[in-house]
Amino acid sequence: MSWAIKNRMARFIKPKTGHTVILAVDHGYFLGPTTKLENPAKTIGPLIPYTDALFITRGVIRNCITPETSPPVVLRVSGGTSILTELSNEAITTNIQEALRLNAAAVGMSIFVGSSNEKQTLMNLANYVNEAEQYGMPVMAVTAVGKEMSRDARYLALACRIAAELGASFVKTYYCDDFEKVVEGCPVPLVIAGGKRMNTEKDVFQTVYDAIQAGAIGVDMGRNIWQNEYPIPMIKAMRSIVHGKATVQEAQDIFEKSKKG
């Protein structure tokens, strides 16, 4: 890994803890104006002081994020599909020059291992890594899971390892039972996704805690933060686990106290 890639990653993977809290706000690229993200600026703005980076599209950066207050950016560079079509049929939407113009700390794209478009999305990753390496730009692979794919350790370990083999600097994946096997088989750092809203805040905290204990370096979550009725207490509590080694109960206490405050 080059000096420039390490330097960029250190902007959002905090050297003091080796961990990160990334706020995912890229959902509109395939979901449209999803609940609580209809007005991105209104949703994202209050959370900026508590996140280490934003996972975001160029359109939302340009129109909804103030340059002077923006945290580091992980720029989504794949897309071209929506929930109305085959999600795995993604292409590259944003080139490396645009990522550099937007001063991105990293770029991110989805891969769909096991789908009919597997090769296409894996070649998207490989080709982007080839180009990004020339500029010292880290690439995050997102192990997206289609309707026909399971979120078990065997599948996720396969997807994460392939992403690492193709040159991804770090990988975003889902937490699952036996997650330590996914971590052990992947030679680059892993962050976990949140996916759809979980039933309770405690479910979220337990997932984050278990993932960190199993070797994940952090989270890249969205809906389980900004769709919560109390998004700031939610992200504060999450940070306490990721960066502060808090227990699930301690995180729950922080959430309740911050909610009252």
N, C-alpha and C positions, 0 to 999 in steps of 0.2 A: 504494500500500500504506500503510495507516494506521500511526500511531506504535505503537499497541498490538500490531498484528500483527508489526511489526518487533521490538518488545521481546520478545514471546513467542518468536519464532524465534531470537533471540539467546541464549535459554536453552540451546538445543541445537546451533545452528550457531555454533561458537565464533568470536567476532569476531577473535581473533588469527590464525586460519588461514583462516576462511571455510568450513571443512569440518566434517563431522559423522560420528560412528559411532553409528548407531541399532541397537539390538538388537531384532530382531523376535521376539516371543514370543506372537503372536496366533493361531498355527496351530490351536489347539484349537477355535476357533469353527467350523471345517468338517472338521478331521481327527480331533477327539476327542483321547484321550490318546496322542498320537503318541510315537514312540521318543525317550527322553531328556527328554520334557516331561510325563511321567506325573505327576510331582510338581513343579509349577511353582516353588514356593518354593525347593526344593532346587537346581534347575537355575539359576534366575535369580540367587539371592542372591550367590554368589561372583563373578558377572560385573558386578554393579552398579558397583563402583569403576572399571571400565574402559569404561563406556558413557556416551555423551552423552545418551541418551534411550532409553526403552522404547516399542516399538510394541506395544500391549497392549489387552486387552478389560477392560471394567469389572469383570467377575466375578473375573478373576485379580488385578486391582488390589486389590479389596476383601478378598480372602481370602488372598492370598499375598505381598503387598508391604507392608513396614513403612513407614509414612508418614515416619518420621524419617530413613530412609536412602534413600528413593526418589529416583532421578534424575528429570529432567523426563519427562513422559509425552506420547506421541502416542497418542491414544485411538482405537481402531478403533470406528467407528460404523455400519458396514454389515455385513450378514450375513443369516441366515435360511435358509441352504441348507447342505448337507453334501456330502461326496464321493459319497453314495448318490443324489443328485439332480442337477438342472441347476444348476451353480455360479453361472452368470451371472444367475440369477433372484433377485438380492439386493434387499433393502429396507433402509431405515434402522432400526437397532435401538436407537440411543442418541441422545437428543436433546441439543440444545446446553445446556440447563439442567443436565443430568447431567454434561456435559463441564466446565462451570464449577464444579459442586460438587466434582468430582474434581481441580480445579486443573490441568486439562490445559494443556500448552503448545501443543498443536495437536490436530487430529482427522484421521483418515485413513479413506478409503473406496475400494472397488474400483469401476472402470468396466470394461465389457466391450465395447470397440469391435469391431464386426463380428459380434457374437453376435445371437441372436434377441431378446435382452433389452437390446440396445444403448440404445435410447431411455430405457428405464426407469432404467438405471444412470446415464446421463448427466443425466437430470432429477434423480435423487437428488443428484448432485454440485451441479448448478446451484442447486437449492432450498436445499441445506445452506449453500452459499456465501452466498446471499442472507441467510440468518438469521445465520450466523457473523460476517458483516461487521458486524452491529449491535453485536457484543460484542468486536470486535477479535481473533477467533479464526482462526488460520491453518488452512487445509484442505489436506491432502495427498491427491492423487488417485493411486491405485494402478492402473497399467495391467495389469490381470490378463489372462492369456492362456489361453483355452480350448483344448480339444483340436483344434479346427478352425482355430486361428489360428497364424500363424508368428511367430517372434521375429526378424524381419529389420528392417533400418533403415527400410524404407518403411512397414511397418505401425506400428512403435513411434514413428516421427516423427509419423505421423498421430494416433495415440492421445494422445501427449504434447501435441501442439499443440492438439487439441480440449480436453483438460483445462485447459490454460492459458487458452484462449479463454473457457471457462466460469467462470474465476475462481479456479482452484486456486492456492494460494500457492507450492507446490512439488509435484513429481511423483516417484513411485517407479516405476521401470521396469527393464527387463532390459538388460544389456550385450549388444551384438551387433557384428558386423563393421560398419565405417563408422559407429561410434557418434557420431563428431563431427558427422555429418549430423543425428542426433537432437537433439544439444545445440544446434546452430545454429538449428534450426527451432523451438525451445522457448524462449519469453522468460522462463520462471521456472526456478529451480534444479532440478536433477535429482539424485536419489540412486538407486543401483542395488540391485536385489534379488539375493539369492543363489540362490533356487530350491532344487531338490533338491541333495543332497550331490554335490559334484564329486569327481573321482577321487582327487586328491591335494591336499595343502595348497598346493603350488606352483601348481596350477591356480587355486586361489582367489586367491592373492596376485597372480598374473599378471592375472586378471580385474579385480581392484581397482585395480592399478597402471594398466592400460590405460584403465580408465574415468576415473580421475582425470586422466590425461594428456589424455584427449579432452574433458574439461570438466565431468565430474560433480563435485558438491561433497561426495560421501561415499557411504556405504552404509547400507542398512537390511536387515541380514542376520540370519538365525536359524540354520537347520539346519547351515550350513557352519561355525558357531561351536559351538553347544551339542551338536550330535551328534558333534563331534570327540572323540576320546579325551582330548585335552588342550585344553579350551575356553579356559582363561585364557591360555596361551601363544598360542593362535590369535587371540584378540581383541587381545592386546598387539601381535602382529605386524601385524595389520590396522591398528591405530592408527598404527603407525610409518609406514605408507604414506600413510594419509589425512591425518594431521596432521604427520608428520615428514619427508615427501618421501623416504622410504626406497625403495630399489630392491627388486625381487623377491628378489634374493639376500640383501640386508640383512634383509629381512623373514623370509626362511627361516632366517637365522642367529639372529635374535631368537627365533623359534619354537623352534629346537633348544636354544638356551641356556636359555630359560625352562622348557622341558620337563624339562631335566636338573635345574634348580634346584628 
